């Protein structure tokens, strides 16, 4: 079996691919399985895939910017008439030469040239969509897909007859942490409730800023693990030293979290504060954690707000819209939650009901069944 995987360059696109690949490798152990990843050149993705032993091929990719400015307009012209056609030609060559049995796309602009080329060459396409509201690249190729694995029960735009509800694939290690190990990893005191604040694989600048403003208050009651993102880490450290007058031992900023670190952060947390990407929501749910979700308002198709609403309907999360995300409001909501242990327990139980931790295994088995059927 030869499978081409493709997707965008962020952790939200890459980690579900890695989760499915690992399950395929386990279920096809000892059998002929060849996996190649094709996508845009990206140091983060390349390093993560290389660590999995996956062969990588790069193609040029373009994207459509849906905000207006002269620079965006000119870049769109270049991408549509130059970059995307080049990427399609490169992808066509790779797929023609590699002759895969299947193309599995996590969607995103980086996957578009590959899926279009696969369709032209008659290679079966499976899509996996993490969000309630799919992006433009997903919608453009959905009609050519054989099947679409959806994360949320109600996914917009797609033909419902093609949808297979699996949940979002997550790496098994991410929900396998332990509080004892977490205490060692972060040097936690063990005397206060723990809040884990994350902003996705790249961090979230505005969440970082609000948290820094709230630190003097929060650190009087809580212990905080803060995933800042690499590009923000030095600034956060500098600013935190300026605002924390005491209780510095209860603040644990980290620039980046590998699988083990993120697993221990979830295990330690009594509450998670996060953006509303599909990957983050399903990791939080798999760890059965109450959460405060702050959707990114600029997200394409408003997909983060829709993800958050779909999740909060289960009673698993509290949503704070970014225009309401003031320091006083944030502090008050955090306090309200920790003062209501029954609500926190109910949120944890709702997260567990929503979770689909075996999504990657289900998808892998479906792919295997399709490729090995008589």
KEROTOR-442765 format. One record per residue (C-alpha): residue in one letter; x, y, z. Coordinates in Angstrom, 1 decimal, decimal comma, padded with zeros to 4 digits. Layout:
! residues N
+------+--------+--------+--------+
! resn !     px !     py !     pz !
+------+--------+--------+--------+
!    a !      X !      Y !      Z !
...
+------+--------+--------+--------+
This chain:
! residues 374
+------+--------+--------+--------+
! resn !     px !     py !     pz !
+------+--------+--------+--------+
!    x !  000,0 !  000,0 !  000,0 !
!    x !  001,3 !  003,4 ! -001,0 !
!    x ! -000,3 !  006,5 !  000,6 !
!    x !  000,4 !  010,1 !  000,1 !
!    x ! -000,4 !  012,4 !  003,0 !
!    x ! -000,8 !  016,2 !  002,6 !
!    x ! -001,9 !  019,2 !  004,6 !
!    x ! -000,9 !  022,7 !  005,8 !
!    x !  002,1 !  023,6 !  007,8 !
!    x !  000,7 !  024,3 !  011,3 !
!    x !  000,5 !  021,8 !  014,2 !
!    x ! -003,3 !  021,8 !  013,7 !
!    x ! -002,8 !  020,3 !  010,3 !
!    x !  000,3 !  018,2 !  011,0 !
!    x ! -000,5 !  016,4 !  014,3 !
!    x ! -003,7 !  014,7 !  013,0 !
!    x ! -001,7 !  013,4 !  010,1 !
!    x !  001,0 !  012,0 !  012,4 !
!    x ! -001,7 !  010,4 !  014,6 !
!    x ! -003,2 !  008,6 !  011,6 !
!    x !  000,2 !  007,5 !  010,2 !
!    x !  001,1 !  006,0 !  013,6 !
!    x ! -002,1 !  004,0 !  013,7 !
!    x ! -001,6 !  002,8 !  010,1 !
!    x !  001,9 !  001,7 !  010,9 !
!    x !  000,6 ! -000,3 !  013,9 !
!    x ! -002,2 ! -001,9 !  012,1 !
!    x ! -000,1 ! -002,7 !  009,0 !
!    x !  002,9 ! -003,9 !  010,9 !
!    x !  004,9 ! -006,3 !  008,8 !
!    x !  003,0 ! -005,5 !  005,7 !
!    x !  004,0 ! -003,5 !  002,7 !
!    x !  003,2 !  000,1 !  003,6 !
!    x !  004,8 !  003,1 !  002,0 !
!    x !  004,0 !  006,6 !  003,2 !
!    x !  005,1 !  009,9 !  001,6 !
!    x !  004,2 !  013,4 !  002,7 !
!    x !  003,8 !  016,1 !  000,0 !
!    x !  003,3 !  019,7 !  001,0 !
!    x !  004,9 !  023,2 !  001,3 !
!    x !  008,4 !  023,5 !  002,6 !
!    x !  008,1 !  024,2 !  006,3 !
!    x !  010,8 !  023,7 !  008,9 !
!    x !  008,3 !  022,7 !  011,7 !
!    x !  006,5 !  020,1 !  009,6 !
!    x !  009,7 !  018,7 !  008,1 !
!    x !  011,3 !  018,2 !  011,5 !
!    x !  008,2 !  016,5 !  012,9 !
!    x !  007,7 !  014,2 !  009,9 !
!    x !  011,4 !  013,3 !  009,7 !
!    x !  011,2 !  012,2 !  013,4 !
!    x !  008,5 !  009,8 !  012,3 !
!    x !  010,7 !  008,5 !  009,5 !
!    x !  008,4 !  009,8 !  006,8 !
!    x !  009,6 !  010,6 !  003,3 !
!    x !  008,9 !  014,2 !  002,3 !
!    x !  008,5 !  016,0 ! -001,0 !
!    x !  008,0 !  019,7 ! -001,3 !
!    x !  005,8 !  021,7 ! -003,7 !
!    x !  005,2 !  025,4 ! -004,2 !
!    x !  001,9 !  026,6 ! -002,7 !
!    x ! -000,2 !  029,7 ! -002,9 !
!    x ! -003,1 !  031,0 ! -000,9 !
!    x ! -006,1 !  033,4 ! -001,3 !
!    x ! -006,1 !  036,3 !  001,1 !
!    x ! -009,6 !  037,4 !  001,8 !
!    x ! -008,8 !  040,8 !  003,3 !
!    x ! -008,5 !  043,8 !  001,1 !
!    x ! -005,2 !  045,7 !  000,6 !
!    x ! -003,2 !  046,5 ! -002,5 !
!    x ! -000,4 !  044,2 ! -001,3 !
!    x ! -002,9 !  041,3 ! -000,7 !
!    x ! -004,5 !  041,9 ! -004,1 !
!    x ! -001,1 !  041,8 ! -005,9 !
!    x !  000,0 !  038,7 ! -003,9 !
!    x ! -003,3 !  036,9 ! -004,7 !
!    x ! -002,6 !  037,6 ! -008,4 !
!    x !  000,8 !  036,0 ! -008,2 !
!    x ! -000,4 !  033,1 ! -006,1 !
!    x ! -003,4 !  032,3 ! -008,4 !
!    x ! -001,7 !  032,6 ! -011,7 !
!    x !  001,9 !  031,6 ! -010,9 !
!    x !  002,4 !  029,8 ! -007,5 !
!    x ! -000,7 !  027,5 ! -007,5 !
!    x ! -000,2 !  026,4 ! -011,2 !
!    x !  003,5 !  025,6 ! -010,5 !
!    x !  002,5 !  023,6 ! -007,4 !
!    x ! -000,1 !  021,7 ! -009,4 !
!    x !  002,5 !  020,8 ! -012,0 !
!    x !  005,0 !  019,7 ! -009,3 !
!    x !  002,3 !  017,6 ! -007,6 !
!    x !  001,2 !  016,1 ! -010,9 !
!    x !  004,7 !  014,9 ! -011,5 !
!    x !  005,1 !  013,4 ! -008,0 !
!    x !  001,8 !  011,6 ! -008,0 !
!    x !  002,3 !  010,3 ! -011,6 !
!    x !  005,8 !  008,9 ! -010,7 !
!    x !  004,9 !  007,6 ! -007,2 !
!    x !  001,6 !  006,1 ! -008,4 !
!    x ! -000,1 !  006,0 ! -004,9 !
!    x ! -003,1 !  003,9 ! -004,0 !
!    x ! -004,6 !  006,8 ! -002,1 !
!    x ! -004,2 !  010,5 ! -001,2 !
!    x ! -005,1 !  011,5 !  002,3 !
!    x ! -005,6 !  015,2 !  002,8 !
!    x ! -005,8 !  017,1 !  006,1 !
!    x ! -006,8 !  020,1 !  003,9 !
!    x ! -005,5 !  023,6 !  004,1 !
!    x ! -004,0 !  025,7 !  001,3 !
!    x ! -000,9 !  023,6 !  001,3 !
!    x ! -002,8 !  020,5 !  000,3 !
!    x ! -004,7 !  022,1 ! -002,7 !
!    x ! -002,2 !  021,4 ! -005,5 !
!    x ! -001,8 !  017,8 ! -004,4 !
!    x ! -005,5 !  017,0 ! -004,2 !
!    x ! -006,3 !  018,6 ! -007,5 !
!    x ! -003,5 !  016,6 ! -009,2 !
!    x ! -004,7 !  013,4 ! -007,6 !
!    x ! -008,2 !  014,1 ! -008,9 !
!    x ! -006,8 !  014,7 ! -012,4 !
!    x ! -004,9 !  011,4 ! -012,3 !
!    x ! -007,8 !  009,5 ! -010,9 !
!    x ! -006,3 !  008,7 ! -007,5 !
!    x ! -008,8 !  008,2 ! -004,7 !
!    x ! -008,9 !  011,1 ! -002,3 !
!    x ! -009,9 !  011,0 !  001,4 !
!    x ! -010,3 !  014,3 !  003,3 !
!    x ! -010,2 !  015,0 !  007,0 !
!    x ! -011,8 !  018,2 !  008,3 !
!    x ! -011,1 !  019,4 !  011,8 !
!    x ! -013,5 !  022,3 !  011,9 !
!    x ! -017,3 !  023,0 !  011,8 !
!    x ! -016,7 !  025,5 !  008,9 !
!    x ! -014,2 !  024,1 !  006,3 !
!    x ! -011,8 !  026,4 !  004,7 !
!    x ! -011,7 !  027,4 !  001,0 !
!    x ! -009,2 !  024,6 !  000,0 !
!    x ! -011,4 !  022,0 !  001,6 !
!    x ! -014,6 !  023,2 ! -000,1 !
!    x ! -012,9 !  023,3 ! -003,5 !
!    x ! -011,9 !  019,7 ! -003,5 !
!    x ! -014,7 !  018,2 ! -001,4 !
!    x ! -016,7 !  017,1 ! -004,5 !
!    x ! -013,7 !  015,1 ! -005,7 !
!    x ! -013,2 !  013,3 ! -002,4 !
!    x ! -014,3 !  009,7 ! -002,1 !
!    x ! -015,0 !  010,2 !  001,7 !
!    x ! -014,7 !  013,0 !  004,2 !
!    x ! -013,8 !  012,3 !  007,8 !
!    x ! -015,5 !  015,0 !  009,9 !
!    x ! -014,6 !  016,0 !  013,5 !
!    x ! -017,9 !  017,7 !  014,5 !
!    x ! -021,4 !  016,3 !  014,2 !
!    x ! -022,6 !  019,1 !  011,9 !
!    x ! -020,0 !  020,2 !  009,4 !
!    x ! -021,0 !  022,9 !  007,0 !
!    x ! -020,9 !  023,0 !  003,2 !
!    x ! -020,1 !  019,3 !  002,6 !
!    x ! -022,3 !  016,7 !  001,1 !
!    x ! -023,7 !  014,9 !  004,2 !
!    x ! -023,7 !  011,6 !  002,4 !
!    x ! -019,9 !  011,7 !  002,1 !
!    x ! -019,3 !  012,5 !  005,8 !
!    x ! -018,0 !  009,9 !  008,3 !
!    x ! -018,0 !  011,3 !  011,8 !
!    x ! -014,8 !  010,2 !  013,5 !
!    x ! -013,7 !  013,2 !  015,6 !
!    x ! -010,4 !  014,9 !  015,1 !
!    x ! -007,3 !  012,5 !  015,1 !
!    x ! -005,1 !  013,1 !  018,1 !
!    x ! -001,8 !  011,5 !  019,1 !
!    x ! -002,4 !  008,9 !  021,8 !
!    x !  000,5 !  010,2 !  023,9 !
!    x ! -001,3 !  013,6 !  024,4 !
!    x ! -003,9 !  012,1 !  026,7 !
!    x ! -001,5 !  009,7 !  028,5 !
!    x !  000,1 !  012,1 !  031,0 !
!    x !  000,1 !  011,8 !  034,8 !
!    x ! -000,1 !  014,3 !  037,6 !
!    x !  002,9 !  012,8 !  039,3 !
!    x !  005,0 !  013,2 !  036,2 !
!    x !  003,6 !  016,7 !  035,6 !
!    x !  004,6 !  017,8 !  039,0 !
!    x !  008,2 !  016,9 !  038,2 !
!    x !  008,1 !  018,3 !  034,7 !
!    x !  007,0 !  021,7 !  035,8 !
!    x !  008,2 !  021,8 !  039,4 !
!    x !  004,6 !  022,3 !  040,6 !
!    x !  003,9 !  023,0 !  044,2 !
!    x !  000,9 !  020,8 !  044,4 !
!    x ! -000,8 !  023,2 !  046,8 !
!    x ! -003,0 !  025,2 !  044,3 !
!    x ! -005,3 !  024,6 !  041,4 !
!    x ! -003,5 !  024,5 !  038,1 !
!    x ! -004,5 !  026,5 !  035,0 !
!    x ! -003,0 !  025,6 !  031,7 !
!    x ! -003,0 !  028,4 !  029,2 !
!    x ! -002,3 !  027,6 !  025,6 !
!    x ! -002,6 !  029,4 !  022,3 !
!    x ! -002,0 !  026,6 !  019,8 !
!    x !  001,3 !  025,4 !  018,3 !
!    x !  002,4 !  029,0 !  017,5 !
!    x !  001,1 !  030,8 !  020,6 !
!    x ! -001,5 !  033,5 !  020,8 !
!    x ! -000,2 !  037,0 !  021,3 !
!    x ! -003,4 !  038,6 !  022,6 !
!    x ! -004,1 !  035,8 !  025,1 !
!    x ! -000,5 !  036,2 !  026,3 !
!    x ! -001,0 !  039,9 !  026,8 !
!    x ! -004,2 !  039,5 !  028,8 !
!    x ! -002,8 !  036,8 !  030,9 !
!    x !  000,3 !  038,9 !  031,7 !
!    x ! -002,1 !  041,7 !  032,9 !
!    x ! -004,0 !  039,2 !  035,0 !
!    x ! -001,0 !  037,4 !  036,5 !
!    x ! -000,6 !  039,5 !  039,7 !
!    x ! -004,1 !  038,5 !  040,7 !
!    x ! -004,2 !  034,9 !  039,4 !
!    x ! -000,9 !  033,9 !  041,0 !
!    x ! -002,4 !  034,8 !  044,4 !
!    x ! -004,7 !  031,8 !  044,1 !
!    x ! -003,6 !  029,5 !  041,2 !
!    x ! -000,6 !  027,9 !  039,7 !
!    x ! -000,2 !  028,6 !  035,9 !
!    x !  001,4 !  026,6 !  033,1 !
!    x !  001,7 !  029,0 !  030,2 !
!    x !  002,5 !  027,8 !  026,6 !
!    x !  003,6 !  031,1 !  025,1 !
!    x !  004,8 !  030,0 !  021,6 !
!    x !  008,4 !  030,3 !  020,6 !
!    x !  008,2 !  033,7 !  019,0 !
!    x !  006,7 !  035,2 !  022,1 !
!    x !  008,6 !  033,5 !  024,8 !
!    x !  011,4 !  036,1 !  025,4 !
!    x !  009,0 !  038,9 !  025,5 !
!    x !  006,6 !  037,1 !  027,9 !
!    x !  009,5 !  036,3 !  030,2 !
!    x !  010,6 !  039,9 !  030,2 !
!    x !  007,1 !  041,3 !  030,8 !
!    x !  006,2 !  038,7 !  033,4 !
!    x !  009,2 !  039,6 !  035,6 !
!    x !  008,0 !  043,2 !  035,5 !
!    x !  004,4 !  042,4 !  036,6 !
!    x !  005,0 !  039,6 !  039,1 !
!    x !  005,9 !  041,1 !  042,4 !
!    x !  005,6 !  037,8 !  044,3 !
!    x !  004,5 !  034,2 !  043,7 !
!    x !  006,9 !  033,8 !  040,8 !
!    x !  007,4 !  030,2 !  041,8 !
!    x !  003,8 !  029,5 !  040,7 !
!    x !  004,2 !  030,7 !  037,1 !
!    x !  005,6 !  028,2 !  034,6 !
!    x !  006,1 !  029,7 !  031,1 !
!    x !  007,2 !  027,3 !  028,3 !
!    x !  008,0 !  028,3 !  024,7 !
!    x !  007,1 !  025,0 !  023,0 !
!    x !  005,6 !  021,7 !  024,2 !
!    x !  006,6 !  018,4 !  022,7 !
!    x !  004,2 !  015,5 !  023,1 !
!    x !  005,4 !  014,5 !  026,5 !
!    x !  005,3 !  018,1 !  027,8 !
!    x !  001,8 !  018,8 !  026,5 !
!    x !  000,6 !  015,5 !  027,9 !
!    x !  001,9 !  016,5 !  031,4 !
!    x !  000,4 !  020,0 !  031,1 !
!    x ! -003,0 !  018,5 !  030,4 !
!    x ! -002,6 !  016,0 !  033,2 !
!    x ! -001,7 !  018,7 !  035,7 !
!    x ! -004,4 !  021,1 !  034,7 !
!    x ! -007,6 !  021,6 !  036,6 !
!    x ! -008,7 !  024,1 !  033,9 !
!    x ! -007,5 !  024,8 !  030,4 !
!    x ! -007,6 !  028,2 !  028,6 !
!    x ! -007,3 !  027,8 !  024,9 !
!    x ! -008,1 !  029,1 !  021,4 !
!    x ! -010,8 !  027,1 !  019,5 !
!    x ! -008,9 !  025,2 !  016,8 !
!    x ! -010,3 !  021,7 !  016,2 !
!    x ! -007,1 !  020,1 !  017,4 !
!    x ! -007,0 !  021,9 !  020,7 !
!    x ! -010,6 !  021,2 !  021,5 !
!    x ! -010,3 !  017,5 !  020,8 !
!    x ! -007,1 !  017,3 !  022,9 !
!    x ! -008,8 !  019,1 !  025,8 !
!    x ! -011,8 !  016,8 !  025,5 !
!    x ! -009,7 !  013,6 !  025,4 !
!    x ! -008,1 !  014,7 !  028,7 !
!    x ! -011,6 !  015,4 !  030,2 !
!    x ! -010,7 !  018,9 !  031,2 !
!    x ! -013,0 !  021,8 !  031,9 !
!    x ! -012,0 !  024,7 !  029,7 !
!    x ! -012,4 !  028,4 !  028,8 !
!    x ! -012,4 !  028,8 !  025,1 !
!    x ! -011,4 !  032,1 !  023,4 !
!    x ! -012,1 !  031,9 !  019,7 !
!    x ! -009,8 !  033,7 !  017,3 !
!    x ! -012,1 !  036,3 !  015,7 !
!    x ! -010,1 !  036,6 !  012,5 !
!    x ! -010,2 !  032,8 !  011,8 !
!    x ! -011,4 !  032,0 !  008,2 !
!    x ! -015,1 !  031,3 !  007,9 !
!    x ! -015,4 !  032,2 !  011,6 !
!    x ! -014,6 !  028,6 !  012,2 !
!    x ! -013,1 !  029,0 !  015,7 !
!    x ! -016,3 !  030,6 !  017,0 !
!    x ! -018,4 !  027,8 !  015,4 !
!    x ! -016,1 !  025,2 !  016,8 !
!    x ! -016,4 !  026,7 !  020,3 !
!    x ! -020,2 !  026,9 !  020,0 !
!    x ! -020,4 !  023,3 !  018,9 !
!    x ! -018,3 !  022,2 !  021,8 !
!    x ! -019,9 !  024,4 !  024,5 !
!    x ! -023,3 !  023,1 !  023,6 !
!    x ! -022,2 !  019,9 !  025,4 !
!    x ! -021,6 !  021,9 !  028,6 !
!    x ! -017,9 !  021,2 !  028,4 !
!    x ! -016,6 !  024,7 !  028,0 !
!    x ! -017,2 !  028,4 !  028,8 !
!    x ! -016,7 !  030,7 !  025,8 !
!    x ! -015,3 !  034,2 !  026,2 !
!    x ! -015,5 !  036,3 !  023,0 !
!    x ! -012,4 !  038,3 !  022,4 !
!    x ! -014,2 !  041,6 !  022,6 !
!    x ! -015,3 !  040,6 !  026,1 !
!    x ! -011,8 !  039,3 !  027,0 !
!    x ! -010,9 !  042,0 !  029,6 !
!    x ! -008,7 !  041,3 !  032,6 !
!    x ! -011,5 !  041,9 !  035,1 !
!    x ! -014,0 !  039,7 !  033,2 !
!    x ! -011,5 !  036,9 !  032,7 !
!    x ! -010,5 !  036,9 !  036,4 !
!    x ! -014,1 !  036,9 !  037,5 !
!    x ! -015,0 !  033,9 !  035,3 !
!    x ! -012,0 !  031,9 !  036,4 !
!    x ! -013,0 !  032,5 !  040,1 !
!    x ! -016,6 !  031,6 !  039,4 !
!    x ! -015,6 !  028,3 !  037,9 !
!    x ! -013,2 !  027,3 !  040,7 !
!    x ! -015,8 !  028,3 !  043,4 !
!    x ! -018,3 !  025,9 !  041,8 !
!    x ! -016,8 !  022,4 !  042,0 !
!    x ! -020,1 !  020,8 !  040,8 !
!    x ! -020,0 !  022,8 !  037,6 !
!    x ! -016,3 !  022,0 !  037,0 !
!    x ! -017,1 !  018,3 !  037,5 !
!    x ! -020,0 !  018,5 !  035,1 !
!    x ! -017,8 !  020,2 !  032,5 !
!    x ! -015,2 !  017,4 !  032,8 !
!    x ! -017,9 !  014,8 !  032,3 !
!    x ! -019,3 !  016,6 !  029,3 !
!    x ! -015,8 !  016,8 !  027,8 !
!    x ! -015,5 !  013,1 !  028,2 !
!    x ! -018,8 !  012,5 !  026,4 !
!    x ! -017,7 !  014,7 !  023,5 !
!    x ! -014,3 !  013,2 !  023,2 !
!    x ! -013,4 !  010,8 !  020,4 !
!    x ! -009,9 !  009,7 !  021,4 !
!    x ! -009,8 !  006,8 !  019,0 !
!    x ! -010,4 !  008,9 !  015,8 !
!    x ! -007,0 !  008,2 !  014,4 !
!    x ! -007,4 !  004,4 !  014,9 !
!    x ! -010,9 !  004,5 !  013,2 !
!    x ! -009,6 !  006,4 !  010,2 !
!    x ! -006,5 !  004,1 !  009,9 !
!    x ! -008,7 !  001,0 !  009,9 !
!    x ! -011,1 !  002,6 !  007,4 !
!    x ! -008,1 !  003,3 !  005,0 !
!    x ! -006,7 ! -000,1 !  005,5 !
!    x ! -010,1 ! -001,7 !  004,8 !
!    x ! -010,5 !  000,3 !  001,7 !
!    x ! -007,1 ! -000,5 !  000,3 !
!    x ! -007,2 ! -004,2 !  001,1 !
!    x ! -010,7 ! -005,0 !  000,0 !
!    x ! -011,0 ! -007,6 ! -002,7 !
+------+--------+--------+--------+
